[in-house]
Amino acid sequence: MPDREPRPNICDYEGSDYRIRFWDGKGRDYEDRVERVALRRLLPARGRRLLEVGAGFGRLTDEYHAYEQVVLLDYSLSQLQYAQEHLGTDDRYVYVAADAYHLPFRPGVFDGATMIRVIHHISDAPSVLAQVRNVLVRDGVFILEHANKRNLKAMVRYAMKRQTWSPYSLEPVEFVELNFDFHPEYIRRSLVDVGFKLQKQLPVSLFRLDAVKRALPLDLLVGLDGLFQLTGLLYAPSVFMRTVATGPGPNNLEADSIFACPECGGDLVHEGETIYCPKDDLRWAIRDGIYDFKATIDS
């Protein structure tokens, strides 16, 4: 078994009540709806296979109906189990528990990918972006959402000397452990460096203030946010970006298997309820239809 290099710290939602505590009935219908508006504006009309990085409990998975197959990837097995209960177990959905720093897929097996409300938990964003580029075909579409460091609230607070970090500097700011805000230009440069070309950016969730959400009807807020998205003024708390993969790379969309060893990149073999790497002699479990790459198991 090969020695593993040190892993970055990972924000793990295993066993979390995130869905109930943060989304269901918690006054975030506005955030959910405006994110769907942005996604619908950026998603292609059709596609073969999409990778949803950080799919969680599948909140947004129903937006990917244009794709023939959707692979839900999350580090939390329990979140994926909930998604599976509600989305089903047919071949259209594939559930994978894995580390986004080491994606267990062959190069070029996806022509679409999304990462929504995820990268703000990533300490080494360029490494994860490079992983996503590797598994996409050339011209594959990648839609990324990031928490915006240069938002109006942060700009006002900085001007009033109520926060020490500058919203205008490019480096990410970690305001709570494993919670990062990013400058849009930092993200754009990071995407370009690993082989993406930016096509469009949308400012999203401008009215993410409890007082505003209480004062105005939900439909009005969603409509106003939808209009503001079209301005391209990147001062909202969230930014959605549509990019395309550039440069050379294989096209394995029609491959028999999408999986590869996350350690060596070699082919994997299905053996009963496990998936095995002959080169490294590593084995992972398939738990009730969920591929569990979080940790190896004994052969």
Kinemage of the C-alpha trace (Angstrom):
@kinemage 1
@onewidth
@group {chain A} dominant
@subgroup {mainchain}
@vectorlist {calphas} color= white
{ca met a 1} P 0.000 0.000 0.000
{ca pro a 2} L 1.507 3.393 -0.977
{ca asp a 3} L 2.298 6.051 1.582
{ca arg a 4} L -0.323 8.774 1.550
{ca glu a 5} L 0.786 12.368 1.365
{ca pro a 6} L -0.667 14.661 4.049
{ca arg a 7} L -4.309 15.587 3.399
{ca pro a 8} L -5.682 19.122 3.751
{ca asn a 9} L -8.241 19.566 6.491
{ca ile a 10} L -11.739 18.813 5.197
{ca cys a 11} L -15.047 20.233 6.365
{ca asp a 12} L -16.986 17.043 7.090
{ca tyr a 13} L -20.797 17.085 7.290
{ca glu a 14} L -20.966 13.404 8.238
{ca gly a 15} L -23.943 12.831 10.522
{ca ser a 16} L -24.845 16.528 10.352
{ca asp a 17} L -28.425 17.808 10.446
{ca tyr a 18} L -27.370 20.472 7.916
{ca arg a 19} L -30.506 20.099 5.810
{ca ile a 20} L -32.856 20.512 8.778
{ca arg a 21} L -30.755 23.058 10.658
{ca phe a 22} L -29.847 25.321 7.745
{ca trp a 23} L -32.407 24.865 4.949
{ca asp a 24} L -35.750 23.285 5.770
{ca gly a 25} L -38.046 25.977 7.153
{ca lys a 26} L -35.136 28.227 8.155
{ca gly a 27} L -36.040 31.308 6.098
{ca arg a 28} L -33.669 30.586 3.228
{ca asp a 29} L -36.217 30.169 0.451
{ca tyr a 30} L -34.844 33.385 -1.071
{ca glu a 31} L -31.280 32.031 -1.237
{ca asp a 32} L -32.457 28.730 -2.662
{ca arg a 33} L -34.604 30.311 -5.367
{ca val a 34} L -32.093 32.905 -6.577
{ca glu a 35} L -29.383 30.255 -6.796
{ca arg a 36} L -31.719 28.218 -8.995
{ca val a 37} L -32.327 31.292 -11.168
{ca ala a 38} L -28.579 31.680 -11.651
{ca leu a 39} L -28.058 27.982 -12.378
{ca arg a 40} L -30.780 27.942 -15.024
{ca arg a 41} L -29.151 30.906 -16.738
{ca leu a 42} L -25.762 29.212 -16.861
{ca leu a 43} L -26.488 25.521 -17.477
{ca pro a 44} L -26.200 24.146 -21.002
{ca ala a 45} L -29.334 23.045 -22.828
{ca arg a 46} L -28.164 19.420 -22.819
{ca gly a 47} L -25.298 17.227 -21.718
{ca arg a 48} L -24.125 13.649 -21.265
{ca arg a 49} L -22.793 13.402 -17.710
{ca leu a 50} L -22.502 16.013 -14.936
{ca leu a 51} L -20.420 15.907 -11.763
{ca glu a 52} L -21.993 17.720 -8.811
{ca val a 53} L -19.098 18.392 -6.419
{ca gly a 54} L -20.397 18.824 -2.879
{ca ala a 55} L -23.884 17.629 -3.742
{ca gly a 56} L -24.805 17.185 -0.088
{ca phe a 57} L -28.392 16.044 0.339
{ca gly a 58} L -29.214 16.825 -3.294
{ca arg a 59} L -30.807 20.246 -2.809
{ca leu a 60} L -30.056 21.400 -6.359
{ca thr a 61} L -29.778 18.075 -8.172
{ca asp a 62} L -33.220 18.389 -9.759
{ca glu a 63} L -31.913 21.351 -11.768
{ca tyr a 64} L -29.674 19.056 -13.838
{ca his a 65} L -32.461 17.425 -15.854
{ca ala a 66} L -30.702 18.332 -19.143
{ca tyr a 67} L -27.989 15.747 -18.380
{ca glu a 68} L -28.422 12.050 -19.052
{ca gln a 69} L -26.523 11.127 -15.890
{ca val a 70} L -25.628 12.998 -12.699
{ca val a 71} L -22.847 11.926 -10.348
{ca leu a 72} L -23.387 13.268 -6.836
{ca leu a 73} L -20.102 13.574 -4.971
{ca asp a 74} L -19.831 14.567 -1.328
{ca tyr a 75} L -17.498 13.800 1.554
{ca ser a 76} L -20.463 12.936 3.772
{ca leu a 77} L -21.902 9.466 3.306
{ca ser a 78} L -24.957 10.345 5.400
{ca gln a 79} L -25.830 13.343 3.206
{ca leu a 80} L -25.628 11.129 0.128
{ca gln a 81} L -27.844 8.521 1.796
{ca tyr a 82} L -30.528 11.165 2.233
{ca ala a 83} L -30.128 12.260 -1.405
{ca gln a 84} L -30.435 8.648 -2.528
{ca glu a 85} L -33.646 8.186 -0.544
{ca his a 86} L -35.267 11.065 -2.404
{ca leu a 87} L -33.730 10.793 -5.879
{ca gly a 88} L -33.741 7.026 -6.217
{ca thr a 89} L -31.290 4.328 -7.212
{ca asp a 90} L -31.694 4.099 -10.983
{ca asp a 91} L -28.677 4.442 -13.265
{ca arg a 92} L -29.268 8.150 -13.881
{ca tyr a 93} L -27.789 8.956 -10.467
{ca val a 94} L -24.419 7.763 -9.186
{ca tyr a 95} L -23.526 8.450 -5.542
{ca val a 96} L -19.872 8.854 -4.538
{ca ala a 97} L -18.447 9.660 -1.109
{ca ala a 98} L -14.966 11.057 -1.751
{ca asp a 99} L -12.414 13.761 -1.130
{ca ala a 100} L -12.562 16.563 -3.727
{ca tyr a 101} L -8.767 16.884 -3.544
{ca his a 102} L -8.471 13.341 -4.971
{ca leu a 103} L -11.380 12.685 -7.313
{ca pro a 104} L -11.820 8.961 -8.068
{ca phe a 105} L -12.618 9.415 -11.766
{ca arg a 106} L -10.908 8.851 -15.093
{ca pro a 107} L -9.897 11.956 -17.068
{ca gly a 108} L -12.520 13.287 -19.448
{ca val a 109} L -15.565 11.339 -18.236
{ca phe a 110} L -17.736 14.432 -17.627
{ca asp a 111} L -18.933 17.162 -19.969
{ca gly a 112} L -20.386 19.209 -17.108
{ca ala a 113} L -19.623 19.980 -13.468
{ca thr a 114} L -20.977 22.218 -10.725
{ca met a 115} L -19.667 23.283 -7.351
{ca ile a 116} L -22.193 25.338 -5.360
{ca arg a 117} L -21.643 26.429 -1.729
{ca val a 118} L -18.552 24.247 -1.517
{ca ile a 119} L -15.357 26.099 -2.354
{ca his a 120} L -15.740 28.383 0.675
{ca his a 121} L -14.806 25.273 2.725
{ca ile a 122} L -11.696 24.532 0.612
{ca ser a 123} L -8.316 25.662 1.952
{ca asp a 124} L -6.469 24.897 -1.317
{ca ala a 125} L -8.926 26.014 -3.975
{ca pro a 126} L -6.523 25.758 -6.964
{ca ser a 127} L -5.864 22.074 -6.235
{ca val a 128} L -9.563 21.209 -6.263
{ca leu a 129} L -10.171 23.270 -9.408
{ca ala a 130} L -7.371 21.352 -11.126
{ca gln a 131} L -9.038 18.082 -10.137
{ca val a 132} L -12.303 19.207 -11.716
{ca arg a 133} L -10.534 20.249 -14.917
{ca asn a 134} L -8.877 16.837 -15.142
{ca val a 135} L -12.165 14.924 -15.192
{ca leu a 136} L -13.829 17.209 -17.764
{ca val a 137} L -13.632 16.888 -21.528
{ca arg a 138} L -12.425 19.831 -23.583
{ca asp a 139} L -15.231 22.426 -23.811
{ca gly a 140} L -16.964 20.852 -20.823
{ca val a 141} L -18.926 23.407 -18.795
{ca phe a 142} L -18.032 24.067 -15.163
{ca ile a 143} L -20.340 26.241 -13.044
{ca leu a 144} L -18.709 27.453 -9.843
{ca glu a 145} L -20.207 29.478 -7.009
{ca his a 146} L -17.975 31.223 -4.499
{ca ala a 147} L -18.472 33.421 -1.459
{ca asn a 148} L -17.516 36.938 -2.525
{ca lys a 149} L -14.939 38.774 -0.438
{ca arg a 150} L -15.688 42.023 -2.270
{ca asn a 151} L -19.358 42.310 -1.308
{ca leu a 152} L -21.174 45.501 -0.355
{ca lys a 153} L -21.471 44.647 3.336
{ca ala a 154} L -17.738 43.929 3.623
{ca met a 155} L -16.884 47.132 1.740
{ca val a 156} L -19.009 49.225 4.110
{ca arg a 157} L -17.633 47.506 7.205
{ca tyr a 158} L -14.061 48.024 6.009
{ca ala a 159} L -14.698 51.717 5.273
{ca met a 160} L -16.112 52.116 8.807
{ca lys a 161} L -13.086 50.274 10.267
{ca arg a 162} L -15.333 47.525 11.631
{ca gln a 163} L -13.255 44.760 10.032
{ca thr a 164} L -9.509 44.442 9.650
{ca trp a 165} L -9.234 42.560 6.346
{ca ser a 166} L -9.568 44.395 3.052
{ca pro a 167} L -12.294 43.285 0.614
{ca tyr a 168} L -10.117 44.597 -2.231
{ca ser a 169} L -6.988 42.459 -1.745
{ca leu a 170} L -6.799 39.291 -3.830
{ca glu a 171} L -5.825 36.726 -1.214
{ca pro a 172} L -8.633 34.603 0.342
{ca val a 173} L -9.766 35.441 3.865
{ca glu a 174} L -10.551 32.692 6.384
{ca phe a 175} L -13.060 34.398 8.675
{ca val a 176} L -13.894 31.165 10.549
{ca glu a 177} L -11.946 27.910 10.420
{ca leu a 178} L -12.451 26.331 6.968
{ca asn a 179} L -14.760 29.159 5.877
{ca phe a 180} L -13.239 31.327 3.159
{ca asp a 181} L -14.314 34.358 1.156
{ca phe a 182} L -12.651 34.868 -2.234
{ca his a 183} L -12.050 37.877 -4.432
{ca pro a 184} L -13.627 37.237 -7.863
{ca glu a 185} L -10.355 38.036 -9.612
{ca tyr a 186} L -8.466 35.502 -7.471
{ca ile a 187} L -10.938 32.811 -8.483
{ca arg a 188} L -10.815 33.847 -12.144
{ca arg a 189} L -7.017 33.638 -12.192
{ca ser a 190} L -7.057 30.288 -10.408
{ca leu a 191} L -9.496 28.918 -12.988
{ca val a 192} L -7.412 30.171 -15.914
{ca asp a 193} L -4.238 28.693 -14.405
{ca val a 194} L -5.696 25.165 -14.380
{ca gly a 195} L -7.284 25.310 -17.832
{ca phe a 196} L -10.642 27.063 -17.701
{ca lys a 197} L -11.921 30.039 -19.653
{ca leu a 198} L -14.441 32.346 -17.974
{ca gln a 199} L -17.606 32.930 -19.991
{ca lys a 200} L -19.982 34.660 -17.583
{ca gln a 201} L -20.315 35.868 -13.989
{ca leu a 202} L -23.523 36.560 -12.069
{ca pro a 203} L -23.817 38.380 -8.713
{ca val a 204} L -26.310 36.424 -6.612
{ca ser a 205} L -28.151 36.885 -3.312
{ca leu a 206} L -27.678 40.650 -3.020
{ca phe a 207} L -30.570 40.939 -0.542
{ca arg a 208} L -29.250 38.337 1.894
{ca leu a 209} L -30.210 40.357 4.969
{ca asp a 210} L -32.832 39.164 7.435
{ca ala a 211} L -34.385 42.621 7.744
{ca val a 212} L -34.800 42.929 3.979
{ca lys a 213} L -36.190 39.406 3.646
{ca arg a 214} L -38.756 40.131 6.352
{ca ala a 215} L -39.783 43.463 4.823
{ca leu a 216} L -40.317 42.440 1.185
{ca pro a 217} L -42.348 39.610 -0.388
{ca leu a 218} L -40.311 36.628 -1.511
{ca asp a 219} L -41.394 36.807 -5.156
{ca leu a 220} L -40.409 40.479 -5.323
{ca leu a 221} L -36.985 39.777 -3.814
{ca val a 222} L -36.354 36.943 -6.244
{ca gly a 223} L -37.392 39.137 -9.169
{ca leu a 224} L -35.149 41.989 -8.055
{ca asp a 225} L -32.229 39.643 -7.515
{ca gly a 226} L -32.784 38.163 -10.964
{ca leu a 227} L -32.540 41.625 -12.472
{ca phe a 228} L -29.417 42.470 -10.490
{ca gln a 229} L -27.769 39.262 -11.699
{ca leu a 230} L -27.946 40.642 -15.228
{ca thr a 231} L -25.933 43.745 -14.296
{ca gly a 232} L -22.730 41.772 -13.731
{ca leu a 233} L -21.857 44.040 -10.782
{ca leu a 234} L -19.968 41.657 -8.518
{ca tyr a 235} L -20.909 43.151 -5.150
{ca ala a 236} L -23.320 40.454 -3.935
{ca pro a 237} L -22.325 37.913 -1.243
{ca ser a 238} L -22.231 35.164 -3.841
{ca val a 239} L -20.844 34.950 -7.381
{ca phe a 240} L -21.765 32.291 -9.946
{ca met a 241} L -19.307 31.694 -12.790
{ca arg a 242} L -19.748 29.732 -16.010
{ca thr a 243} L -16.457 28.484 -17.430
{ca val a 244} L -15.397 26.046 -20.139
{ca ala a 245} L -12.488 23.607 -20.091
{ca thr a 246} L -9.697 24.505 -22.507
{ca gly a 247} L -6.566 22.792 -23.758
{ca pro a 248} L -5.903 19.142 -24.583
{ca gly a 249} L -7.408 16.186 -22.808
{ca pro a 250} L -9.076 12.836 -23.431
{ca asn a 251} L -12.755 12.277 -24.112
{ca asn a 252} L -13.931 9.251 -22.146
{ca leu a 253} L -17.637 10.046 -22.094
{ca glu a 254} L -18.418 6.646 -23.590
{ca ala a 255} L -16.006 4.676 -21.401
{ca asp a 256} L -17.313 1.510 -19.730
{ca ser a 257} L -16.358 2.826 -16.286
{ca ile a 258} L -15.962 6.374 -15.009
{ca phe a 259} L -13.840 5.412 -12.000
{ca ala a 260} L -10.078 5.527 -11.461
{ca cys a 261} L -7.919 5.020 -8.393
{ca pro a 262} L -7.750 8.312 -6.431
{ca glu a 263} L -4.183 7.440 -5.413
{ca cys a 264} L -2.497 6.373 -8.666
{ca gly a 265} L -5.089 7.095 -11.353
{ca gly a 266} L -5.117 3.456 -12.461
{ca asp a 267} L -8.097 1.385 -13.555
{ca leu a 268} L -10.399 -0.059 -10.910
{ca val a 269} L -12.126 -3.427 -10.864
{ca his a 270} L -15.562 -4.150 -9.408
{ca glu a 271} L -15.501 -7.161 -7.108
{ca gly a 272} L -18.860 -7.786 -5.485
{ca glu a 273} L -19.628 -4.924 -3.132
{ca thr a 274} L -16.137 -3.462 -3.434
{ca ile a 275} L -14.066 -1.617 -6.021
{ca tyr a 276} L -10.388 -2.552 -6.236
{ca cys a 277} L -7.115 -1.073 -7.520
{ca pro a 278} L -4.822 -3.959 -8.590
{ca lys a 279} L -1.790 -1.665 -8.958
{ca asp a 280} L -1.830 -0.336 -5.389
{ca asp a 281} L -3.731 -3.249 -3.812
{ca leu a 282} L -6.324 -0.845 -2.410
{ca arg a 283} L -10.001 -1.575 -1.952
{ca trp a 284} L -13.059 0.572 -1.229
{ca ala a 285} L -16.588 -0.400 -0.243
{ca ile a 286} L -19.811 0.073 -2.179
{ca arg a 287} L -22.362 0.667 0.571
{ca asp a 288} L -25.980 0.198 -0.530
{ca gly a 289} L -25.172 1.629 -3.938
{ca ile a 290} L -22.899 4.447 -2.706
{ca tyr a 291} L -19.231 4.272 -3.714
{ca asp a 292} L -17.317 5.037 -0.527
{ca phe a 293} L -13.824 6.355 -1.294
{ca lys a 294} L -13.389 8.090 2.074
{ca ala a 295} L -11.237 5.255 3.424
{ca thr a 296} L -9.866 1.971 2.148
{ca ile a 297} L -10.970 -1.366 3.550
{ca asp a 298} L -9.026 -4.581 4.156
{ca ser a 299} L -8.876 -6.903 1.170
